[in-house]
Amino acid sequence: MPVSIEFTKDYAPTTLGKEAALILGVLRTTILYLRDRTKIVLSGQLVAEWAECLPKAIAQCCSPRDPLEIHLDGVTCVDRAGEEALLSLSRAQGCFRCTSPFVRALCEHLGIPVEGDSP
């Protein structure tokens, strides 16, 4: 049974004031427990506190015995905290998959190997 976690936060930049701007940051994490691996699908913004808590949340939800397959095609934005989250997941022996030029270039910059998306 798939598990889907959505982190959402509404906030307004202090420079514009609360009435002037509303920014919605969303990171959707779907975890699929498959027979031979755990598949994690990320969609949205891998930023700020959502990125910071992602490796810990995945560690709590996934068995260290099962290989991790992390799909990144849905990621639209990454800040420094997001880069650190990707590096942490890479050190945890996660296999990254994506076809997105943005994410592939980012992973290449970080030295994270990426495979093409699985069928």
Order of alpha helices (4+ residues) and beta strands (2+ residues): beta-beta-beta-alpha-beta-alpha-beta-alpha-beta
